[in-house]
Amino acid sequence: MQISYDRKADALYIRLRTGKFGTNKEVEDGVVLDLGVDGALLGIEVLEASTRLSPDDLAEVDIKIPLDLAAASA
């Protein structure tokens, strides 16, 4: 998983997995889901992110993984 913010485009992107892109679906004004050819969710794009999130939200990302998942990937 990767989270990135493009200041120039004012877009936040959360890449959940890699895969062949199929289509996208706007679920709310400015919130777009990228779907793979198999329908799997590949990523989430948030447009005009600075109007939806505070600078503190954009500057800090806290990822929490359940202990059993973290141990399984080690």
N, CA, C and O of each residue as an XYZ file, in Angstrom:
296
protein
N       0.845     -1.168      0.000
C       0.000      0.000      0.000
C       0.894      1.235      0.000
O       1.937      1.268      0.653
N       0.468      2.235     -0.736
C       1.237      3.472     -0.826
C       0.264      4.648     -0.819
O      -0.764      4.627     -1.497
N       0.604      5.666     -0.046
C      -0.202      6.878      0.008
C       0.670      8.035     -0.456
O       1.770      8.242      0.058
N       0.171      8.786     -1.433
C       0.949      9.919     -1.935
C       0.039     11.136     -2.085
O      -1.174     11.023     -2.267
N       0.672     12.295     -2.002
C      -0.050     13.559     -2.185
C       0.708     14.404     -3.186
O       1.893     14.682     -3.005
N       0.027     14.809     -4.236
C       0.598     15.673     -5.261
C       0.099     17.087     -4.994
O      -1.065     17.406     -5.237
N       0.991     17.925     -4.492
C       0.616     19.290     -4.129
C       0.127     20.089     -5.330
O      -0.855     20.826     -5.242
N       0.819     19.936     -6.447
C       0.468     20.706     -7.649
C      -0.940     20.346     -8.136
O      -1.718     21.229     -8.500
N      -1.261     19.060     -8.143
C      -2.586     18.610     -8.579
C      -3.612     18.656     -7.451
O      -4.813     18.528     -7.687
N      -3.121     18.842     -6.209
C      -3.958     18.806     -5.010
C      -4.773     17.514     -4.969
O      -5.986     17.522     -4.757
N      -4.058     16.399     -5.180
C      -4.706     15.093     -5.215
C      -3.987     14.122     -4.277
O      -2.759     14.035     -4.273
N      -4.765     13.407     -3.498
C      -4.260     12.367     -2.620
C      -4.592     11.035     -3.272
O      -5.715     10.831     -3.732
N      -3.615     10.119     -3.316
C      -3.866      8.820     -3.923
C      -3.433      7.721     -2.960
O      -2.324      7.740     -2.427
N      -4.316      6.783     -2.752
C      -4.029      5.618     -1.921
C      -4.011      4.409     -2.843
O      -5.051      3.970     -3.333
N      -2.811      3.874     -3.073
C      -2.684      2.677     -3.923
C      -2.753      1.473     -3.011
O      -1.912      1.298     -2.130
N      -3.751      0.650     -3.226
C      -3.973     -0.511     -2.369
C      -3.252     -1.750     -2.887
O      -2.765     -2.566     -2.104
N      -3.189     -1.884     -4.196
C      -2.517     -3.037     -4.798
C      -2.205     -2.721     -6.252
O      -2.756     -1.783     -6.827
N      -1.325     -3.505     -6.831
C      -1.028     -3.355     -8.247
C      -1.949     -4.280     -9.030
O      -2.459     -5.269     -8.503
N      -2.143     -3.951    -10.257
C      -3.000     -4.755    -11.124
C      -3.261     -3.999    -12.406
O      -2.949     -2.814    -12.519
N      -3.828     -4.684    -13.358
C      -4.136     -4.058    -14.641
C      -5.400     -3.215    -14.487
O      -6.457     -3.715    -14.102
N      -5.265     -1.924    -14.797
C      -6.374     -0.983    -14.661
C      -7.500     -1.342    -15.620
O      -7.270     -1.649    -16.790
N      -8.712     -1.297    -15.105
C      -9.882     -1.555    -15.934
C     -10.726     -0.318    -16.135
O     -10.998      0.075    -17.269
N     -11.143      0.300    -15.040
C     -12.011      1.475    -15.122
C     -11.939      2.235    -13.800
O     -11.338      1.772    -12.832
N     -12.561      3.402    -13.781
C     -12.687      4.096    -12.507
C     -14.148      4.445    -12.286
O     -14.957      4.474    -13.214
N     -14.455      4.709    -11.024
C     -15.836      4.990    -10.649
C     -15.827      6.121     -9.635
O     -15.216      6.005     -8.573
N     -16.502      7.211     -9.959
C     -16.597      8.332     -9.025
C     -17.722      8.022     -8.041
O     -18.886      7.934     -8.433
N     -17.380      7.860     -6.776
C     -18.365      7.487     -5.762
C     -18.932      8.695     -5.027
O     -19.981      8.619     -4.388
N     -18.229      9.785     -5.132
C     -18.654     11.050     -4.549
C     -17.920     12.112     -5.355
O     -16.880     11.820     -5.944
N     -18.434     13.327     -5.394
C     -17.780     14.382     -6.151
C     -16.320     14.492     -5.717
O     -16.040     14.868     -4.578
N     -15.380     14.164     -6.624
C     -13.961     14.282     -6.329
C     -13.331     13.089     -5.644
O     -12.157     13.145     -5.277
N     -14.077     12.009     -5.461
C     -13.534     10.778     -4.876
C     -13.726      9.668     -5.906
O     -14.850      9.290     -6.240
N     -12.599      9.156     -6.400
C     -12.626      8.217     -7.517
C     -11.961      6.906     -7.119
O     -10.864      6.896     -6.561
N     -12.638      5.801     -7.413
C     -12.073      4.474     -7.188
C     -11.484      3.967     -8.491
O     -12.132      4.048     -9.534
N     -10.270      3.447     -8.449
C      -9.663      2.792     -9.607
C      -9.871      1.295     -9.448
O      -9.502      0.715     -8.427
N     -10.459      0.676    -10.454
C     -10.770     -0.743    -10.406
C      -9.972     -1.485    -11.467
O      -9.755     -0.978    -12.568
N      -9.541     -2.683    -11.122
C      -8.816     -3.519    -12.060
C      -9.762     -4.185    -13.039
O     -10.981     -4.110    -12.883
N      -9.203     -4.836    -14.045
C     -10.027     -5.520    -15.045
C     -10.867     -6.628    -14.409
O     -11.912     -7.002    -14.942
N     -10.410     -7.149    -13.274
C     -11.152     -8.190    -12.567
C     -12.121     -7.616    -11.526
O     -12.758     -8.365    -10.785
N     -12.228     -6.268    -11.476
C     -13.124     -5.608    -10.532
C     -12.505     -5.322     -9.175
O     -13.150     -4.715     -8.320
N     -11.249     -5.753     -8.960
C     -10.580     -5.514     -7.675
C     -10.290     -4.030     -7.491
O      -9.975     -3.334     -8.457
N     -10.393     -3.550     -6.280
C     -10.091     -2.156     -5.955
C      -8.582     -1.968     -5.935
O      -7.885     -2.566     -5.115
N      -8.080     -1.131     -6.844
C      -6.648     -0.872     -6.946
C      -6.231      0.356     -6.152
O      -5.162      0.371     -5.543
N      -7.070      1.383     -6.157
C      -6.696      2.611     -5.478
C      -7.856      3.577     -5.330
O      -8.925      3.403     -5.916
N      -7.611      4.595     -4.531
C      -8.606      5.629     -4.260
C      -7.941      6.982     -4.473
O      -6.876      7.252     -3.918
N      -8.569      7.826     -5.273
C      -8.046      9.173     -5.523
C      -9.005     10.184     -4.913
O     -10.219     10.102     -5.100
N      -8.438     11.142     -4.180
C      -9.221     12.223     -3.584
C      -8.743     13.521     -4.213
O      -7.622     13.966     -3.968
N      -9.605     14.124     -5.027
C      -9.276     15.379     -5.694
C      -9.600     16.554     -4.774
O     -10.443     16.442     -3.883
N      -8.930     17.668     -4.995
C      -9.071     18.855     -4.145
C      -8.891     18.462     -2.680
O      -9.671     18.850     -1.810
N      -7.846     17.687     -2.438
C      -7.601     17.123     -1.111
C      -7.432     18.198     -0.040
O      -7.858     18.002      1.098
N      -6.825     19.319     -0.381
C      -6.593     20.360      0.631
C      -7.888     20.996      1.115
O      -7.910     21.589      2.193
N      -8.972     20.886      0.343
C     -10.258     21.416      0.794
C     -11.020     20.386      1.624
O     -11.992     20.725      2.299
N     -10.579     19.129      1.573
C     -11.250     18.049      2.302
C     -10.489     17.637      3.560
O     -11.072     17.127      4.518
N      -9.172     17.869      3.538
C      -8.303     17.452      4.641
C      -7.470     18.640      5.094
O      -7.113     19.505      4.295
N      -7.167     18.671      6.376
C      -6.340     19.761      6.891
C      -4.877     19.495      6.541
O      -4.517     18.356      6.244
N      -4.023     20.529      6.570
C      -2.582     20.309      6.331
C      -1.991     19.281      7.288
O      -1.106     18.516      6.905
N      -2.472     19.256      8.528
C      -1.985     18.263      9.484
C      -2.347     16.846      9.035
O      -1.546     15.920      9.171
N      -3.555     16.686      8.502
C      -3.968     15.369      7.993
C      -3.083     14.934      6.837
O      -2.706     13.765      6.744
N      -2.751     15.868      5.956
C      -1.932     15.553      4.788
C      -0.478     15.289      5.158
O       0.224     14.562      4.454
N      -0.029     15.876      6.256
C       1.375     15.745      6.663
C       1.647     14.495      7.487
O       2.797     14.070      7.594
N       0.622     13.905      8.064
C       0.833     12.769      8.965
C      -0.015     11.582      8.539
O      -1.226     11.700      8.356
N       0.630     10.453      8.388
C      -0.066      9.214      8.069
C       0.306      8.198      9.134
O       1.487      7.948      9.378
N      -0.680      7.626      9.753
C      -0.467      6.629     10.796
C      -1.088      5.322     10.311
O      -2.302      5.236     10.125
N      -0.260      4.317     10.111
C      -0.742      3.034      9.618
C      -0.691      2.028     10.756
O       0.345      1.840     11.394
N      -1.812      1.394     10.996
C      -1.884      0.386     12.038
C      -2.245     -0.950     11.395
O      -3.232     -1.062     10.667
N      -1.435     -1.946     11.677
C      -1.654     -3.281     11.137
C      -1.917     -4.205     12.317
O      -1.156     -4.198     13.285
N      -2.977     -4.997     12.255
C      -3.203     -5.966     13.337
C      -1.982     -6.857     13.521
O      -1.339     -7.245     12.546
N      -1.666     -7.176     14.759
C      -0.463     -7.943     15.054
C      -0.405     -9.259     14.285
O       0.669     -9.651     13.829
N      -1.525     -9.943     14.131
C      -1.481    -11.229     13.426
C      -1.143    -11.058     11.950
O      -0.515    -11.946     11.374
N      -1.529     -9.964     11.318
C      -1.149     -9.704      9.928
C       0.305     -9.308      9.824
O       0.998     -9.736      8.902
N       0.783     -8.490     10.761
C       2.190     -8.060     10.740
C       3.106     -9.256     10.932
O       4.141     -9.348     10.272
N       2.747    -10.175     11.824
C       3.586    -11.355     12.072
C       3.578    -12.290     10.872
O       4.595    -12.918     10.577
N       2.460    -12.393     10.179
C       2.360    -13.294      9.033
C       3.204    -12.819      7.868
O       3.665    -13.635      7.070
N       3.418    -11.506      7.754
C       4.188    -10.983      6.627
C       5.679    -10.962      6.904
O       6.468    -10.691      5.999
N       6.085    -11.244      8.138
C       7.513    -11.204      8.496
C       8.249    -12.458      8.057
O       9.453    -12.578      8.284
